[in-house]
Amino acid sequence: MRVVIAGGHGKIALRLERHLAARGDTAVGLIRNPDQADALRAAGATPIVCDLEHADVDEVAAHLRDADAVVFAAGAGPGSGAARKDTVDRAAAALLADAATRAGVHRYLLVSSMGVDTPPAAGTDDVWAAYLRAKRAAEDDLRDRDLTWTVLRPGRLTDDEPTRQVTLTRHAGRGAISRADVALVLAALLDEPRTAGATLELVSGPTPIADAIRATIS
């Protein structure tokens, strides 16, 4: 499988790239900063410099040729303002979907966030509210597309070691999940197209990943 990952230098993306490379898949990471290329190579991935905030659909589609799937794991990141939450977390996700359609790539995984189902409460930090709105808009955009998409909403992210045991369901409740386990779940979702059209919340739990994914399609 050839998988193109937007946000290829992110903490989840690097873990996913290592896992895909270790199992014999080809991981390609889209990055904005060329200085990040060596880190992707060390993870076993092929880096491609492509700034999704400024690229057009033809440029991105060219990078997706021969891909079997795309994963949107990009984010504006800590310290960015509300405007970049929209240009990265929403607009770049939509651009990747446009490019996937043009390139004939049907499988699309979107890393979203828990908490997007309800509007931000009054008094919510403006940047956090913009992030939640952008993630929800990216999800809504996908639902109108003819793609084999799956939305994954992780809980609070940690850098703990993977447990390979999770709770994966439409409504998981509050909780934490390691970035390593998120990466393993993404890889497993790539192997299970029957999760298409599902929006799944993910936190740590008692169920092995393979069993948790099977339960979502049973």
C-alpha positions in Angstrom: 0.0 0.0 0.0 1.2 3.5 -0.8 -0.1 6.0 1.7 0.3 9.8 1.5 0.2 11.6 4.8 -0.5 15.3 5.0 1.3 16.8 8.0 4.0 14.2 7.6 6.2 15.6 10.4 3.5 15.6 13.0 3.8 13.4 16.1 1.1 11.0 15.0 2.3 11.1 11.4 5.9 10.1 12.2 4.6 7.2 14.3 2.3 6.1 11.5 5.1 6.3 8.9 7.4 4.2 11.0 4.7 1.5 11.4 3.7 1.5 7.7 7.4 1.2 6.7 8.0 -1.6 9.2 5.2 -3.6 7.7 6.3 -3.1 4.1 4.0 -0.3 3.0 5.3 2.9 1.3 4.7 6.0 3.4 4.9 9.4 1.8 4.8 12.5 4.0 3.8 16.0 2.8 5.7 18.6 4.7 5.9 22.4 4.6 9.4 22.8 5.9 12.2 21.1 3.9 14.3 21.0 7.1 12.0 18.2 8.3 12.8 15.8 5.4 15.6 14.0 7.3 13.2 13.1 10.2 10.8 11.5 7.7 13.6 9.5 6.0 14.6 8.3 9.4 11.1 7.1 10.0 11.2 5.2 6.7 9.1 7.6 4.8 9.6 9.6 1.6 9.3 13.3 2.2 7.7 15.7 -0.3 7.8 19.4 0.3 4.3 20.8 -0.4 2.7 23.7 1.5 -1.0 22.9 1.7 -1.8 26.5 2.6 -0.4 27.7 -0.7 -0.5 24.8 -3.1 -3.2 24.3 -5.7 -5.2 21.2 -6.4 -3.1 20.2 -9.4 0.1 20.3 -7.5 -1.2 18.2 -4.6 -2.9 15.8 -7.0 0.4 15.2 -8.7 1.9 14.1 -5.4 -1.0 11.6 -4.9 -0.6 9.7 -8.2 -0.4 5.9 -7.6 -1.4 6.3 -3.9 -3.8 3.8 -2.4 -4.9 6.1 0.4 -4.4 9.5 2.0 -4.4 10.5 5.6 -4.9 14.1 6.8 -2.9 14.4 10.0 -1.9 18.0 9.6 -2.7 20.8 12.0 -1.8 24.4 12.5 -0.2 23.4 15.8 0.4 25.1 19.2 0.9 28.8 19.0 -1.0 29.4 15.8 -3.9 31.8 15.7 -7.5 31.3 14.8 -6.9 32.2 11.1 -4.5 29.3 10.6 -6.9 26.9 12.3 -9.1 27.6 9.4 -6.5 27.5 6.6 -4.9 24.3 7.8 -7.4 22.3 9.8 -10.3 23.0 7.4 -9.1 24.3 4.1 -6.0 22.1 3.7 -8.2 19.0 4.5 -10.6 20.1 1.8 -7.7 20.7 -0.6 -6.4 17.2 0.0 -9.9 15.8 -0.6 -10.1 17.7 -3.9 -6.7 16.4 -4.9 -7.5 12.8 -4.0 -10.6 13.0 -6.1 -8.7 14.4 -9.0 -5.9 11.7 -8.6 -8.4 8.9 -8.3 -7.5 8.1 -4.7 -10.7 7.0 -2.9 -9.6 6.1 0.6 -9.3 9.1 2.9 -8.7 9.1 6.7 -9.2 12.4 8.6 -7.7 12.9 12.0 -10.3 15.1 13.7 -11.0 15.8 17.4 -13.4 14.9 20.1 -15.7 17.8 21.1 -16.7 19.0 17.7 -20.4 17.8 17.8 -21.5 20.8 19.9 -20.7 24.5 19.3 -18.0 25.9 21.6 -19.5 27.2 24.8 -19.7 30.8 25.7 -16.3 32.0 27.0 -14.3 29.3 25.2 -10.8 30.5 24.2 -11.1 32.0 20.7 -8.3 29.9 19.2 -9.6 26.7 20.6 -13.1 27.5 19.4 -11.7 28.2 15.9 -10.0 24.8 16.0 -13.1 22.9 16.9 -15.1 24.8 14.2 -12.4 24.0 11.6 -12.3 20.3 12.5 -16.1 20.1 12.3 -16.2 21.9 9.0 -13.6 19.5 7.6 -15.7 16.6 8.7 -18.8 18.1 7.1 -17.0 18.7 3.9 -16.0 15.1 3.6 -19.5 13.8 4.1 -20.5 15.5 0.8 -17.8 13.8 -1.2 -17.7 10.5 -3.1 -14.7 9.2 -1.2 -14.2 6.1 1.0 -13.7 8.3 4.1 -13.4 7.5 7.7 -13.1 10.2 10.5 -11.1 9.4 13.6 -11.6 11.6 16.7 -8.9 10.9 19.3 -9.3 12.0 22.9 -6.6 13.9 24.8 -3.3 12.9 23.2 -0.3 11.7 25.2 3.2 10.5 24.3 2.9 7.3 26.3 4.0 3.9 24.9 1.3 2.1 22.9 -0.9 -0.3 24.8 -2.6 -1.6 21.6 -5.9 -1.7 23.5 -8.5 1.0 22.9 -12.1 2.0 23.1 -13.2 2.8 19.5 -16.9 3.7 19.0 -19.1 6.5 17.8 -19.4 7.9 21.3 -16.4 6.9 23.4 -16.7 9.6 26.2 -13.8 11.6 27.6 -10.4 10.0 27.9 -6.8 10.0 26.8 -5.0 8.0 24.1 -1.4 7.8 23.2 -0.3 9.1 19.8 1.3 5.7 19.2 -2.0 4.0 19.6 -3.7 6.6 17.3 -1.1 5.7 14.6 -1.7 2.0 15.0 -5.5 2.5 14.7 -5.0 4.6 11.6 -2.9 1.9 10.0 -5.6 -0.7 10.9 -8.3 1.5 9.5 -6.4 1.7 6.2 -6.8 -2.1 6.0 -10.5 -2.0 6.7 -12.5 -0.1 4.0 -15.7 -1.3 5.6 -15.3 1.5 8.1 -16.1 3.9 5.3 -18.6 6.5 6.3 -17.9 6.1 10.0 -17.0 8.8 12.5 -15.3 7.1 15.4 -14.1 8.4 18.7 -10.9 6.9 20.2 -9.6 6.7 23.8 -7.6 4.1 25.7 -9.6 1.0 26.7 -9.6 -2.7 27.2 -10.1 -4.0 23.6 -7.3 -5.0 21.2 -7.3 -2.7 18.2 -8.2 -5.3 15.6 -11.2 -6.4 17.7 -12.3 -2.8 18.3 -12.3 -2.1 14.6 -14.2 -5.3 13.8 -16.8 -4.3 16.4 -17.5 -1.0 14.5 -18.5 -2.9 11.4 -20.4 -5.9 12.9 
